[in-house]
């Protein structure tokens, strides 16, 4: 019998999207994304290179959403349990 699929990011109870991670792999992804976002302030200072900084931040966030999309519950609008 196939085992139940374990999602890294469970769906939120209300609305669209994902909640907090349910396994360590999800927390690792969140941690790496946080470190990359903070590092962006030092690698591309927003006052010196605002466009490159914004592109970098958007890239990190889009990769995070892509990982949530692949490893999380299928996204759909939820009205509660």
mmCIF file of the N, C-alpha and C atoms, coordinates in Angstrom:
data_MODEL
# 
_entry.id   MODEL 
# 
loop_
_atom_site.group_PDB 
_atom_site.id 
_atom_site.type_symbol 
_atom_site.label_atom_id 
_atom_site.label_alt_id 
_atom_site.label_comp_id 
_atom_site.label_asym_id 
_atom_site.label_entity_id 
_atom_site.label_seq_id 
_atom_site.pdbx_PDB_ins_code 
_atom_site.Cartn_x 
_atom_site.Cartn_y 
_atom_site.Cartn_z 
_atom_site.occupancy 
_atom_site.B_iso_or_equiv 
_atom_site.pdbx_formal_charge 
_atom_site.auth_seq_id 
_atom_site.auth_comp_id 
_atom_site.auth_asym_id 
_atom_site.auth_atom_id 
_atom_site.pdbx_PDB_model_num 
ATOM 1   N N  . UNK A 1 1  ? 0.829   -1.184 0.000  1.00 0.00 ? 1  UNK A N  1 
ATOM 2   C CA . UNK A 1 1  ? 0.000   0.000  0.000  1.00 0.00 ? 1  UNK A CA 1 
ATOM 3   C C  . UNK A 1 1  ? 0.872   1.246  0.000  1.00 0.00 ? 1  UNK A C  1 
ATOM 4   N N  . UNK A 1 2  ? 0.478   2.249  -0.751 1.00 0.00 ? 2  UNK A N  1 
ATOM 5   C CA . UNK A 1 2  ? 1.258   3.485  -0.726 1.00 0.00 ? 2  UNK A CA 1 
ATOM 6   C C  . UNK A 1 2  ? 1.068   4.213  0.604  1.00 0.00 ? 2  UNK A C  1 
ATOM 7   N N  . UNK A 1 3  ? 2.175   4.734  1.109  1.00 0.00 ? 3  UNK A N  1 
ATOM 8   C CA . UNK A 1 3  ? 2.080   5.484  2.363  1.00 0.00 ? 3  UNK A CA 1 
ATOM 9   C C  . UNK A 1 3  ? 1.559   6.892  2.085  1.00 0.00 ? 3  UNK A C  1 
ATOM 10  N N  . UNK A 1 4  ? 1.018   7.510  3.124  1.00 0.00 ? 4  UNK A N  1 
ATOM 11  C CA . UNK A 1 4  ? 0.472   8.857  2.979  1.00 0.00 ? 4  UNK A CA 1 
ATOM 12  C C  . UNK A 1 4  ? 1.608   9.831  2.695  1.00 0.00 ? 4  UNK A C  1 
ATOM 13  N N  . UNK A 1 5  ? 1.406   10.715 1.739  1.00 0.00 ? 5  UNK A N  1 
ATOM 14  C CA . UNK A 1 5  ? 2.431   11.682 1.371  1.00 0.00 ? 5  UNK A CA 1 
ATOM 15  C C  . UNK A 1 5  ? 2.606   12.700 2.492  1.00 0.00 ? 5  UNK A C  1 
ATOM 16  N N  . UNK A 1 6  ? 3.855   12.934 2.873  1.00 0.00 ? 6  UNK A N  1 
ATOM 17  C CA . UNK A 1 6  ? 4.156   13.907 3.921  1.00 0.00 ? 6  UNK A CA 1 
ATOM 18  C C  . UNK A 1 6  ? 4.514   15.224 3.248  1.00 0.00 ? 6  UNK A C  1 
ATOM 19  N N  . UNK A 1 7  ? 3.726   16.236 3.521  1.00 0.00 ? 7  UNK A N  1 
ATOM 20  C CA . UNK A 1 7  ? 3.980   17.556 2.963  1.00 0.00 ? 7  UNK A CA 1 
ATOM 21  C C  . UNK A 1 7  ? 4.897   18.333 3.898  1.00 0.00 ? 7  UNK A C  1 
ATOM 22  N N  . UNK A 1 8  ? 5.851   19.040 3.324  1.00 0.00 ? 8  UNK A N  1 
ATOM 23  C CA . UNK A 1 8  ? 6.739   19.883 4.128  1.00 0.00 ? 8  UNK A CA 1 
ATOM 24  C C  . UNK A 1 8  ? 5.982   21.100 4.633  1.00 0.00 ? 8  UNK A C  1 
ATOM 25  N N  . UNK A 1 9  ? 5.056   21.588 3.824  1.00 0.00 ? 9  UNK A N  1 
ATOM 26  C CA . UNK A 1 9  ? 4.312   22.804 4.147  1.00 0.00 ? 9  UNK A CA 1 
ATOM 27  C C  . UNK A 1 9  ? 2.818   22.514 4.055  1.00 0.00 ? 9  UNK A C  1 
ATOM 28  N N  . UNK A 1 10 ? 2.137   22.357 5.195  1.00 0.00 ? 10 UNK A N  1 
ATOM 29  C CA . UNK A 1 10 ? 0.693   22.114 5.144  1.00 0.00 ? 10 UNK A CA 1 
ATOM 30  C C  . UNK A 1 10 ? -0.056  23.381 4.732  1.00 0.00 ? 10 UNK A C  1 
ATOM 31  N N  . UNK A 1 11 ? -1.243  23.180 4.230  1.00 0.00 ? 11 UNK A N  1 
ATOM 32  C CA . UNK A 1 11 ? -2.063  24.318 3.803  1.00 0.00 ? 11 UNK A CA 1 
ATOM 33  C C  . UNK A 1 11 ? -2.561  25.098 5.010  1.00 0.00 ? 11 UNK A C  1 
ATOM 34  N N  . UNK A 1 12 ? -2.756  26.398 4.804  1.00 0.00 ? 12 UNK A N  1 
ATOM 35  C CA . UNK A 1 12 ? -3.358  27.225 5.848  1.00 0.00 ? 12 UNK A CA 1 
ATOM 36  C C  . UNK A 1 12 ? -4.822  26.823 6.009  1.00 0.00 ? 12 UNK A C  1 
ATOM 37  N N  . UNK A 1 13 ? -5.358  27.050 7.200  1.00 0.00 ? 13 UNK A N  1 
ATOM 38  C CA . UNK A 1 13 ? -6.761  26.719 7.444  1.00 0.00 ? 13 UNK A CA 1 
ATOM 39  C C  . UNK A 1 13 ? -7.690  27.661 6.700  1.00 0.00 ? 13 UNK A C  1 
ATOM 40  N N  . UNK A 1 14 ? -7.339  28.928 6.672  1.00 0.00 ? 14 UNK A N  1 
ATOM 41  C CA . UNK A 1 14 ? -8.149  29.935 5.989  1.00 0.00 ? 14 UNK A CA 1 
ATOM 42  C C  . UNK A 1 14 ? -7.303  30.631 4.933  1.00 0.00 ? 14 UNK A C  1 
ATOM 43  N N  . UNK A 1 15 ? -7.882  30.834 3.759  1.00 0.00 ? 15 UNK A N  1 
ATOM 44  C CA . UNK A 1 15 ? -7.178  31.554 2.708  1.00 0.00 ? 15 UNK A CA 1 
ATOM 45  C C  . UNK A 1 15 ? -6.425  30.634 1.772  1.00 0.00 ? 15 UNK A C  1 
ATOM 46  N N  . UNK A 1 16 ? -5.488  31.227 1.047  1.00 0.00 ? 16 UNK A N  1 
ATOM 47  C CA . UNK A 1 16 ? -4.719  30.512 0.042  1.00 0.00 ? 16 UNK A CA 1 
ATOM 48  C C  . UNK A 1 16 ? -3.266  30.497 0.473  1.00 0.00 ? 16 UNK A C  1 
ATOM 49  N N  . UNK A 1 17 ? -2.610  29.373 0.338  1.00 0.00 ? 17 UNK A N  1 
ATOM 50  C CA . UNK A 1 17 ? -1.186  29.317 0.640  1.00 0.00 ? 17 UNK A CA 1 
ATOM 51  C C  . UNK A 1 17 ? -0.851  28.273 1.683  1.00 0.00 ? 17 UNK A C  1 
ATOM 52  N N  . UNK A 1 18 ? 0.345   28.416 2.240  1.00 0.00 ? 18 UNK A N  1 
ATOM 53  C CA . UNK A 1 18 ? 0.876   27.416 3.151  1.00 0.00 ? 18 UNK A CA 1 
ATOM 54  C C  . UNK A 1 18 ? 1.157   28.028 4.509  1.00 0.00 ? 18 UNK A C  1 
ATOM 55  N N  . UNK A 1 19 ? 1.078   27.179 5.515  1.00 0.00 ? 19 UNK A N  1 
ATOM 56  C CA . UNK A 1 19 ? 1.374   27.603 6.876  1.00 0.00 ? 19 UNK A CA 1 
ATOM 57  C C  . UNK A 1 19 ? 2.821   27.307 7.237  1.00 0.00 ? 19 UNK A C  1 
ATOM 58  N N  . UNK A 1 20 ? 3.077   27.189 8.522  1.00 0.00 ? 20 UNK A N  1 
ATOM 59  C CA . UNK A 1 20 ? 4.426   26.882 8.984  1.00 0.00 ? 20 UNK A CA 1 
ATOM 60  C C  . UNK A 1 20 ? 4.787   25.444 8.626  1.00 0.00 ? 20 UNK A C  1 
ATOM 61  N N  . UNK A 1 21 ? 6.064   25.169 8.434  1.00 0.00 ? 21 UNK A N  1 
ATOM 62  C CA . UNK A 1 21 ? 6.491   23.815 8.060  1.00 0.00 ? 21 UNK A CA 1 
ATOM 63  C C  . UNK A 1 21 ? 6.107   22.780 9.115  1.00 0.00 ? 21 UNK A C  1 
ATOM 64  N N  . UNK A 1 22 ? 5.905   21.549 8.651  1.00 0.00 ? 22 UNK A N  1 
ATOM 65  C CA . UNK A 1 22 ? 5.547   20.469 9.563  1.00 0.00 ? 22 UNK A CA 1 
ATOM 66  C C  . UNK A 1 22 ? 6.677   19.465 9.748  1.00 0.00 ? 22 UNK A C  1 
ATOM 67  N N  . UNK A 1 23 ? 7.740   19.583 8.976  1.00 0.00 ? 23 UNK A N  1 
ATOM 68  C CA . UNK A 1 23 ? 8.898   18.688 9.094  1.00 0.00 ? 23 UNK A CA 1 
ATOM 69  C C  . UNK A 1 23 ? 10.174  19.522 9.082  1.00 0.00 ? 23 UNK A C  1 
ATOM 70  N N  . UNK A 1 24 ? 11.277  18.890 9.479  1.00 0.00 ? 24 UNK A N  1 
ATOM 71  C CA . UNK A 1 24 ? 12.527  19.633 9.596  1.00 0.00 ? 24 UNK A CA 1 
ATOM 72  C C  . UNK A 1 24 ? 13.011  20.167 8.256  1.00 0.00 ? 24 UNK A C  1 
ATOM 73  N N  . UNK A 1 25 ? 12.714  19.475 7.160  1.00 0.00 ? 25 UNK A N  1 
ATOM 74  C CA . UNK A 1 25 ? 13.154  19.942 5.849  1.00 0.00 ? 25 UNK A CA 1 
ATOM 75  C C  . UNK A 1 25 ? 12.531  21.293 5.512  1.00 0.00 ? 25 UNK A C  1 
ATOM 76  N N  . UNK A 1 26 ? 11.277  21.474 5.873  1.00 0.00 ? 26 UNK A N  1 
ATOM 77  C CA . UNK A 1 26 ? 10.618  22.755 5.641  1.00 0.00 ? 26 UNK A CA 1 
ATOM 78  C C  . UNK A 1 26 ? 11.234  23.863 6.464  1.00 0.00 ? 26 UNK A C  1 
ATOM 79  N N  . UNK A 1 27 ? 11.556  23.557 7.725  1.00 0.00 ? 27 UNK A N  1 
ATOM 80  C CA . UNK A 1 27 ? 12.210  24.560 8.571  1.00 0.00 ? 27 UNK A CA 1 
ATOM 81  C C  . UNK A 1 27 ? 13.590  24.903 8.026  1.00 0.00 ? 27 UNK A C  1 
ATOM 82  N N  . UNK A 1 28 ? 14.285  23.915 7.474  1.00 0.00 ? 28 UNK A N  1 
ATOM 83  C CA . UNK A 1 28 ? 15.593  24.181 6.865  1.00 0.00 ? 28 UNK A CA 1 
ATOM 84  C C  . UNK A 1 28 ? 15.451  25.121 5.671  1.00 0.00 ? 28 UNK A C  1 
ATOM 85  N N  . UNK A 1 29 ? 14.443  24.891 4.845  1.00 0.00 ? 29 UNK A N  1 
ATOM 86  C CA . UNK A 1 29 ? 14.195  25.770 3.696  1.00 0.00 ? 29 UNK A CA 1 
ATOM 87  C C  . UNK A 1 29 ? 13.895  27.187 4.172  1.00 0.00 ? 29 UNK A C  1 
ATOM 88  N N  . UNK A 1 30 ? 13.041  27.331 5.190  1.00 0.00 ? 30 UNK A N  1 
ATOM 89  C CA . UNK A 1 30 ? 12.746  28.660 5.740  1.00 0.00 ? 30 UNK A CA 1 
ATOM 90  C C  . UNK A 1 30 ? 14.009  29.316 6.289  1.00 0.00 ? 30 UNK A C  1 
ATOM 91  N N  . UNK A 1 31 ? 14.837  28.540 6.980  1.00 0.00 ? 31 UNK A N  1 
ATOM 92  C CA . UNK A 1 31 ? 16.068  29.082 7.546  1.00 0.00 ? 31 UNK A CA 1 
ATOM 93  C C  . UNK A 1 31 ? 17.034  29.563 6.485  1.00 0.00 ? 31 UNK A C  1 
ATOM 94  N N  . UNK A 1 32 ? 17.203  28.769 5.432  1.00 0.00 ? 32 UNK A N  1 
ATOM 95  C CA . UNK A 1 32 ? 18.089  29.165 4.333  1.00 0.00 ? 32 UNK A CA 1 
ATOM 96  C C  . UNK A 1 32 ? 17.556  30.414 3.650  1.00 0.00 ? 32 UNK A C  1 
ATOM 97  N N  . UNK A 1 33 ? 16.253  30.468 3.426  1.00 0.00 ? 33 UNK A N  1 
ATOM 98  C CA . UNK A 1 33 ? 15.663  31.659 2.798  1.00 0.00 ? 33 UNK A CA 1 
ATOM 99  C C  . UNK A 1 33 ? 15.888  32.888 3.669  1.00 0.00 ? 33 UNK A C  1 
ATOM 100 N N  . UNK A 1 34 ? 15.727  32.744 4.986  1.00 0.00 ? 34 UNK A N  1 
ATOM 101 C CA . UNK A 1 34 ? 15.946  33.870 5.899  1.00 0.00 ? 34 UNK A CA 1 
ATOM 102 C C  . UNK A 1 34 ? 17.394  34.348 5.835  1.00 0.00 ? 34 UNK A C  1 
ATOM 103 N N  . UNK A 1 35 ? 18.337  33.408 5.866  1.00 0.00 ? 35 UNK A N  1 
ATOM 104 C CA . UNK A 1 35 ? 19.759  33.774 5.794  1.00 0.00 ? 35 UNK A CA 1 
ATOM 105 C C  . UNK A 1 35 ? 20.061  34.467 4.471  1.00 0.00 ? 35 UNK A C  1 
ATOM 106 N N  . UNK A 1 36 ? 19.514  33.964 3.374  1.00 0.00 ? 36 UNK A N  1 
ATOM 107 C CA . UNK A 1 36 ? 19.750  34.593 2.069  1.00 0.00 ? 36 UNK A CA 1 
ATOM 108 C C  . UNK A 1 36 ? 19.145  35.991 2.005  1.00 0.00 ? 36 UNK A C  1 
ATOM 109 N N  . UNK A 1 37 ? 17.965  36.170 2.589  1.00 0.00 ? 37 UNK A N  1 
ATOM 110 C CA . UNK A 1 37 ? 17.344  37.497 2.589  1.00 0.00 ? 37 UNK A CA 1 
ATOM 111 C C  . UNK A 1 37 ? 18.162  38.491 3.406  1.00 0.00 ? 37 UNK A C  1 
ATOM 112 N N  . UNK A 1 38 ? 18.639  38.077 4.566  1.00 0.00 ? 38 UNK A N  1 
ATOM 113 C CA . UNK A 1 38 ? 19.468  38.964 5.393  1.00 0.00 ? 38 UNK A CA 1 
ATOM 114 C C  . UNK A 1 38 ? 20.799  39.239 4.708  1.00 0.00 ? 38 UNK A C  1 
ATOM 115 N N  . UNK A 1 39 ? 21.388  38.210 4.096  1.00 0.00 ? 39 UNK A N  1 
ATOM 116 C CA . UNK A 1 39 ? 22.667  38.392 3.403  1.00 0.00 ? 39 UNK A CA 1 
ATOM 117 C C  . UNK A 1 39 ? 22.537  39.371 2.248  1.00 0.00 ? 39 UNK A C  1 
ATOM 118 N N  . UNK A 1 40 ? 21.362  39.447 1.647  1.00 0.00 ? 40 UNK A N  1 
ATOM 119 C CA . UNK A 1 40 ? 21.148  40.374 0.542  1.00 0.00 ? 40 UNK A CA 1 
ATOM 120 C C  . UNK A 1 40 ? 21.392  41.820 0.927  1.00 0.00 ? 40 UNK A C  1 
ATOM 121 N N  . UNK A 1 41 ? 21.117  42.165 2.179  1.00 0.00 ? 41 UNK A N  1 
ATOM 122 C CA . UNK A 1 41 ? 21.362  43.531 2.644  1.00 0.00 ? 41 UNK A CA 1 
ATOM 123 C C  . UNK A 1 41 ? 22.849  43.860 2.663  1.00 0.00 ? 41 UNK A C  1 
ATOM 124 N N  . UNK A 1 42 ? 23.688  42.863 2.864  1.00 0.00 ? 42 UNK A N  1 
ATOM 125 C CA . UNK A 1 42 ? 25.130  43.085 2.920  1.00 0.00 ? 42 UNK A CA 1 
ATOM 126 C C  . UNK A 1 42 ? 25.799  42.892 1.561  1.00 0.00 ? 42 UNK A C  1 
ATOM 127 N N  . UNK A 1 43 ? 25.286  41.951 0.771  1.00 0.00 ? 43 UNK A N  1 
ATOM 128 C CA . UNK A 1 43 ? 25.871  41.695 -0.550 1.00 0.00 ? 43 UNK A CA 1 
ATOM 129 C C  . UNK A 1 43 ? 25.504  42.802 -1.529 1.00 0.00 ? 43 UNK A C  1 
ATOM 130 N N  . UNK A 1 44 ? 24.239  43.177 -1.532 1.00 0.00 ? 44 UNK A N  1 
ATOM 131 C CA . UNK A 1 44 ? 23.742  44.239 -2.417 1.00 0.00 ? 44 UNK A CA 1 
ATOM 132 C C  . UNK A 1 44 ? 23.080  45.317 -1.561 1.00 0.00 ? 44 UNK A C  1 
ATOM 133 N N  . UNK A 1 45 ? 23.838  46.254 -1.014 1.00 0.00 ? 45 UNK A N  1 
ATOM 134 C CA . UNK A 1 45 ? 23.226  47.282 -0.158 1.00 0.00 ? 45 UNK A CA 1 
ATOM 135 C C  . UNK A 1 45 ? 22.107  48.019 -0.899 1.00 0.00 ? 45 UNK A C  1 
ATOM 136 N N  . UNK A 1 46 ? 20.920  48.098 -0.289 1.00 0.00 ? 46 UNK A N  1 
ATOM 137 C CA . UNK A 1 46 ? 19.780  48.710 -0.979 1.00 0.00 ? 46 UNK A CA 1 
ATOM 138 C C  . UNK A 1 46 ? 19.999  50.176 -1.332 1.00 0.00 ? 46 UNK A C  1 
ATOM 139 N N  . UNK A 1 47 ? 20.822  50.872 -0.568 1.00 0.00 ? 47 UNK A N  1 
ATOM 140 C CA . UNK A 1 47 ? 21.064  52.283 -0.885 1.00 0.00 ? 47 UNK A CA 1 
ATOM 141 C C  . UNK A 1 47 ? 22.032  52.441 -2.042 1.00 0.00 ? 47 UNK A C  1 
ATOM 142 N N  . UNK A 1 48 ? 22.949  51.487 -2.211 1.00 0.00 ? 48 UNK A N  1 
ATOM 143 C CA . UNK A 1 48 ? 23.943  51.582 -3.281 1.00 0.00 ? 48 UNK A CA 1 
ATOM 144 C C  . UNK A 1 48 ? 23.450  50.954 -4.582 1.00 0.00 ? 48 UNK A C  1 
ATOM 145 N N  . UNK A 1 49 ? 22.768  49.810 -4.471 1.00 0.00 ? 49 UNK A N  1 
ATOM 146 C CA . UNK A 1 49 ? 22.313  49.078 -5.658 1.00 0.00 ? 49 UNK A CA 1 
ATOM 147 C C  . UNK A 1 49 ? 20.848  48.659 -5.480 1.00 0.00 ? 49 UNK A C  1 
ATOM 148 N N  . UNK A 1 50 ? 19.918  49.599 -5.557 1.00 0.00 ? 50 UNK A N  1 
ATOM 149 C CA . UNK A 1 50 ? 18.518  49.254 -5.256 1.00 0.00 ? 50 UNK A CA 1 
ATOM 150 C C  . UNK A 1 50 ? 17.887  48.279 -6.248 1.00 0.00 ? 50 UNK A C  1 
ATOM 151 N N  . UNK A 1 51 ? 18.210  48.396 -7.514 1.00 0.00 ? 51 UNK A N  1 
ATOM 152 C CA . UNK A 1 51 ? 17.581  47.516 -8.514 1.00 0.00 ? 51 UNK A CA 1 
ATOM 153 C C  . UNK A 1 51 ? 18.098  46.091 -8.365 1.00 0.00 ? 51 UNK A C  1 
ATOM 154 N N  . UNK A 1 52 ? 19.400  45.937 -8.225 1.00 0.00 ? 52 UNK A N  1 
ATOM 155 C CA . UNK A 1 52 ? 19.977  44.597 -8.061 1.00 0.00 ? 52 UNK A CA 1 
ATOM 156 C C  . UNK A 1 52 ? 19.489  43.971 -6.755 1.00 0.00 ? 52 UNK A C  1 
ATOM 157 N N  . UNK A 1 53 ? 19.410  44.783 -5.705 1.00 0.00 ? 53 UNK A N  1 
ATOM 158 C CA . UNK A 1 53 ? 18.903  44.297 -4.422 1.00 0.00 ? 53 UNK A CA 1 
ATOM 159 C C  . UNK A 1 53 ? 17.472  43.787 -4.573 1.00 0.00 ? 53 UNK A C  1 
ATOM 160 N N  . UNK A 1 54 ? 16.625  44.535 -5.249 1.00 0.00 ? 54 UNK A N  1 
ATOM 161 C CA . UNK A 1 54 ? 15.230  44.126 -5.422 1.00 0.00 ? 54 UNK A CA 1 
ATOM 162 C C  . UNK A 1 54 ? 15.129  42.858 -6.269 1.00 0.00 ? 54 UNK A C  1 
ATOM 163 N N  . UNK A 1 55 ? 15.921  42.756 -7.316 1.00 0.00 ? 55 UNK A N  1 
ATOM 164 C CA . UNK A 1 55 ? 15.921  41.540 -8.139 1.00 0.00 ? 55 UNK A CA 1 
ATOM 165 C C  . UNK A 1 55 ? 16.348  40.337 -7.311 1.00 0.00 ? 55 UNK A C  1 
ATOM 166 N N  . UNK A 1 56 ? 17.370  40.517 -6.479 1.00 0.00 ? 56 UNK A N  1 
ATOM 167 C CA . UNK A 1 56 ? 17.858  39.437 -5.618 1.00 0.00 ? 56 UNK A CA 1 
ATOM 168 C C  . UNK A 1 56 ? 16.769  38.986 -4.639 1.00 0.00 ? 56 UNK A C  1 
ATOM 169 N N  . UNK A 1 57 ? 16.121  39.932 -3.979 1.00 0.00 ? 57 UNK A N  1 
ATOM 170 C CA . UNK A 1 57 ? 15.071  39.597 -3.007 1.00 0.00 ? 57 UNK A CA 1 
ATOM 171 C C  . UNK A 1 57 ? 13.919  38.865 -3.694 1.00 0.00 ? 57 UNK A C  1 
ATOM 172 N N  . UNK A 1 58 ? 13.491  39.366 -4.854 1.00 0.00 ? 58 UNK A N  1 
ATOM 173 C CA . UNK A 1 58 ? 12.414  38.705 -5.596 1.00 0.00 ? 58 UNK A CA 1 
ATOM 174 C C  . UNK A 1 58 ? 12.817  37.292 -6.007 1.00 0.00 ? 58 UNK A C  1 
ATOM 175 N N  . UNK A 1 59 ? 14.065  37.100 -6.411 1.00 0.00 ? 59 UNK A N  1 
ATOM 176 C CA . UNK A 1 59 ? 14.533  35.773 -6.815 1.00 0.00 ? 59 UNK A CA 1 
ATOM 177 C C  . UNK A 1 59 ? 14.475  34.795 -5.642 1.00 0.00 ? 59 UNK A C  1 
ATOM 178 N N  . UNK A 1 60 ? 14.951  35.228 -4.473 1.00 0.00 ? 60 UNK A N  1 
ATOM 179 C CA . UNK A 1 60 ? 14.911  34.360 -3.290 1.00 0.00 ? 60 UNK A CA 1 
ATOM 180 C C  . UNK A 1 60 ? 13.465  34.009 -2.940 1.00 0.00 ? 60 UNK A C  1 
ATOM 181 N N  . UNK A 1 61 ? 12.579  34.992 -2.960 1.00 0.00 ? 61 UNK A N  1 
ATOM 182 C CA . UNK A 1 61 ? 11.180  34.738 -2.609 1.00 0.00 ? 61 UNK A CA 1 
ATOM 183 C C  . UNK A 1 61 ? 10.478  33.844 -3.629 1.00 0.00 ? 61 UNK A C  1 
ATOM 184 N N  . UNK A 1 62 ? 10.776  34.030 -4.906 1.00 0.00 ? 62 UNK A N  1 
ATOM 185 C CA . UNK A 1 62 ? 10.164  33.176 -5.933 1.00 0.00 ? 62 UNK A CA 1 
ATOM 186 C C  . UNK A 1 62 ? 10.642  31.732 -5.811 1.00 0.00 ? 62 UNK A C  1 
ATOM 187 N N  . UNK A 1 63 ? 11.915  31.546 -5.476 1.00 0.00 ? 63 UNK A N  1 
ATOM 188 C CA . UNK A 1 63 ? 12.425  30.190 -5.263 1.00 0.00 ? 63 UNK A CA 1 
ATOM 189 C C  . UNK A 1 63 ? 11.749  29.567 -4.044 1.00 0.00 ? 63 UNK A C  1 
ATOM 190 N N  . UNK A 1 64 ? 11.551  30.360 -2.984 1.00 0.00 ? 64 UNK A N  1 
ATOM 191 C CA . UNK A 1 64 ? 10.860  29.859 -1.793 1.00 0.00 ? 64 UNK A CA 1 
ATOM 192 C C  . UNK A 1 64 ? 9.429   29.440 -2.131 1.00 0.00 ? 64 UNK A C  1 
ATOM 193 N N  . UNK A 1 65 ? 8.719   30.244 -2.880 1.00 0.00 ? 65 UNK A N  1 
ATOM 194 C CA . UNK A 1 65 ? 7.347   29.899 -3.274 1.00 0.00 ? 65 UNK A CA 1 
ATOM 195 C C  . UNK A 1 65 ? 7.340   28.654 -4.158 1.00 0.00 ? 65 UNK A C  1 
ATOM 196 N N  . UNK A 1 66 ? 8.319   28.525 -5.048 1.00 0.00 ? 66 UNK A N  1 
ATOM 197 C CA . UNK A 1 66 ? 8.396   27.340 -5.908 1.00 0.00 ? 66 UNK A CA 1 
ATOM 198 C C  . UNK A 1 66 ? 8.606   26.075 -5.076 1.00 0.00 ? 66 UNK A C  1 
ATOM 199 N N  . UNK A 1 67 ? 9.465   26.156 -4.061 1.00 0.00 ? 67 UNK A N  1 
ATOM 200 C CA . UNK A 1 67 ? 9.688   24.995 -3.197 1.00 0.00 ? 67 UNK A CA 1 
ATOM 201 C C  . UNK A 1 67 ? 8.414   24.674 -2.417 1.00 0.00 ? 67 UNK A C  1 
ATOM 202 N N  . UNK A 1 68 ? 7.740   25.686 -1.914 1.00 0.00 ? 68 UNK A N  1 
ATOM 203 C CA . UNK A 1 68 ? 6.468   25.462 -1.207 1.00 0.00 ? 68 UNK A CA 1 
ATOM 204 C C  . UNK A 1 68 ? 5.439   24.836 -2.135 1.00 0.00 ? 68 UNK A C  1 
ATOM 205 N N  . UNK A 1 69 ? 5.413   25.266 -3.370 1.00 0.00 ? 69 UNK A N  1 
ATOM 206 C CA . UNK A 1 69 ? 4.456   24.741 -4.351 1.00 0.00 ? 69 UNK A CA 1 
ATOM 207 C C  . UNK A 1 69 ? 4.705   23.257 -4.621 1.00 0.00 ? 69 UNK A C  1 
ATOM 208 N N  . UNK A 1 70 ? 5.989   22.885 -4.748 1.00 0.00 ? 70 UNK A N  1 
ATOM 209 C CA . UNK A 1 70 ? 6.339   21.500 -5.065 1.00 0.00 ? 70 UNK A CA 1 
ATOM 210 C C  . UNK A 1 70 ? 6.206   20.594 -3.843 1.00 0.00 ? 70 UNK A C  1 
ATOM 211 N N  . UNK A 1 71 ? 6.647   21.062 -2.682 1.00 0.00 ? 71 UNK A N  1 
ATOM 212 C CA . UNK A 1 71 ? 6.709   20.222 -1.489 1.00 0.00 ? 71 UNK A CA 1 
ATOM 213 C C  . UNK A 1 71 ? 5.543   20.428 -0.520 1.00 0.00 ? 71 UNK A C  1 
ATOM 214 N N  . UNK A 1 72 ? 4.646   21.352 -0.820 1.00 0.00 ? 72 UNK A N  1 
ATOM 215 C CA . UNK A 1 72 ? 3.519   21.609 0.070  1.00 0.00 ? 72 UNK A CA 1 
ATOM 216 C C  . UNK A 1 72 ? 2.228   21.006 -0.452 1.00 0.00 ? 72 UNK A C  1 
ATOM 217 N N  . UNK A 1 73 ? 1.183   21.141 0.366  1.00 0.00 ? 73 UNK A N  1 
ATOM 218 C CA . UNK A 1 73 ? -0.134  20.690 -0.079 1.00 0.00 ? 73 UNK A CA 1 
ATOM 219 C C  . UNK A 1 73 ? -0.554  21.491 -1.299 1.00 0.00 ? 73 UNK A C  1 
ATOM 220 N N  . UNK A 1 74 ? -1.333  20.894 -2.188 1.00 0.00 ? 74 UNK A N  1 
ATOM 221 C CA . UNK A 1 74 ? -1.787  21.644 -3.365 1.00 0.00 ? 74 UNK A CA 1 
ATOM 222 C C  . UNK A 1 74 ? -2.530  22.915 -2.947 1.00 0.00 ? 74 UNK A C  1 
ATOM 223 N N  . UNK A 1 75 ? -2.161  24.048 -3.534 1.00 0.00 ? 75 UNK A N  1 
ATOM 224 C CA . UNK A 1 75 ? -2.795  25.301 -3.124 1.00 0.00 ? 75 UNK A CA 1 
ATOM 225 C C  . UNK A 1 75 ? -4.223  25.429 -3.655 1.00 0.00 ? 75 UNK A C  1 
ATOM 226 N N  . UNK A 1 76 ? -5.093  25.895 -2.803 1.00 0.00 ? 76 UNK A N  1 
ATOM 227 C CA . UNK A 1 76 ? -6.470  26.228 -3.173 1.00 0.00 ? 76 UNK A CA 1 
ATOM 228 C C  . UNK A 1 76 ? -7.035  27.083 -2.053 1.00 0.00 ? 76 UNK A C  1 
ATOM 229 N N  . UNK A 1 77 ? -8.105  27.764 -2.328 1.00 0.00 ? 77 UNK A N  1 
ATOM 230 C CA . UNK A 1 77 ? -8.726  28.610 -1.320 1.00 0.00 ? 77 UNK A CA 1 
ATOM 231 C C  . UNK A 1 77 ? -9.412  27.727 -0.284 1.00 0.00 ? 77 UNK A C  1 
ATOM 232 N N  . UNK A 1 78 ? -9.181  28.011 0.983  1.00 0.00 ? 78 UNK A N  1 
ATOM 233 C CA . UNK A 1 78 ? -9.768  27.215 2.064  1.00 0.00 ? 78 UNK A CA 1 
ATOM 234 C C  . UNK A 1 78 ? -10.598 28.120 2.972  1.00 0.00 ? 78 UNK A C  1 
ATOM 235 N N  . UNK A 1 79 ? -11.756 27.613 3.378  1.00 0.00 ? 79 UNK A N  1 
ATOM 236 C CA . UNK A 1 79 ? -12.674 28.375 4.222  1.00 0.00 ? 79 UNK A CA 1 
ATOM 237 C C  . UNK A 1 79 ? -12.681 27.869 5.652  1.00 0.00 ? 79 UNK A C  1 
ATOM 238 N N  . UNK A 1 80 ? -11.731 27.072 6.035  1.00 0.00 ? 80 UNK A N  1 
ATOM 239 C CA . UNK A 1 80 ? -11.688 26.503 7.386  1.00 0.00 ? 80 UNK A CA 1 
ATOM 240 C C  . UNK A 1 80 ? -11.957 25.018 7.333  1.00 0.00 ? 80 UNK A C  1 
ATOM 241 N N  . UNK A 1 81 ? -12.009 24.414 8.496  1.00 0.00 ? 81 UNK A N  1 
ATOM 242 C CA . UNK A 1 81 ? -12.185 22.955 8.543  1.00 0.00 ? 81 UNK A CA 1 
ATOM 243 C C  . UNK A 1 81 ? -13.625 22.547 8.471  1.00 0.00 ? 81 UNK A C  1 
# 
